[in-house]
Amino acid sequence: MIPLDDDIAACLEVLKAGGLILYPTDTIWGIGCDATNARAVQRVYDLKRRADSKALIVLLDSADRLDHYVVDVPPMARELIDVAVKPLTIIYEGAYHVASNLLGPNDSLGIRIPSEPFTHRLCREFGKPIVSTSANISGEPSPACFAQIDGAVVSGVDYVVRYRQDDATPHQASNIILLSSDGTFKIIR
């Protein structure tokens, strides 16, 4: 078994080079890349065979970094992050400092702060947002564990994390909330 430190180091090397990783998150396995690199983001869309009009989400290590990627973070966002008992992705309007092909309407961007140790450490050490989208071909079911990931996805990335590959515990996608700058919100999932 590969040591966790080696997995982190390999992921960092691939992310910095503009590559794609397949990694476990606080929810399901994800395809990831440097969220500030438009070419890497396009590779994710291509691998998933997904229209680039469907925005992707990103992971950050801390709510303290939100202000660097969102023009006006509503105060309610930090409260929601603090009280969430399940992984929570919040869609913010007015995102910046990320690849433009990540953004949805009104320059919106979904951001999640993972607490799972591997993902949290990877985000902290990378120091920039990391794309996290389900490790499946668009239209196919999201894999609940590593064993369910399509071989085309596994072979389409530059590095596959070894950590948690044997974990057969089914995981689910995060809850998603659209949070407007005026504090109003809509539950998406």
C-alpha positions, 0 to 999 in steps of 0.5 A: 500500500502506498503511504498517504504522504506519497499520494499527496505528493504525487497529486500535488505534482500532477495538479501543478503540471495541469494534470488530472487526478482521481481522488476520494473526497468527503463525498464520492470519488472525484475527478480533480484538477487545478481550478485556475487552469482553464486547459485542465478544466477543459480536460475534465469536461472532455473526459466526462463527455460533459457540456462545458455549460454545466459548471463544476464545483471546487474544494477549498481547505478553509472558509477563510479563503472564500473571500479570495474567490468570491466577490461578496461572501454572504455572512450566512455562508459561514454560518451554514458551513459551521452548522452543516452536518453533511457535506455542503456545497454552496453556489456563490455568485460573483466568483473570480480567480478561477478558470472562466470555464468553471463558472455558471450564470452570474459568474457563479461557482459551487464551493465546498470545504471538506473535512475528510482528512485526505481531501482537506490536506490536499487542498491545504497543501495545494493552496488553490481550489481543486475541481471536484466532479463525480468520477463518471461519464456524464449521464452515467450514475455516480460511483458510490465507491472506487470499484464502481468507477468506469475504466475509461475514467481511471485511464483518462486521468494522470494519477489515481490515488490509492488511499481509500480504494478498498473502502466499499462504504457507499458515499453520497454526493453533497447537499447543494445550496444556491446562496445569493448575495442578498442572503436568500437561498435555494436548495438545489439538492 
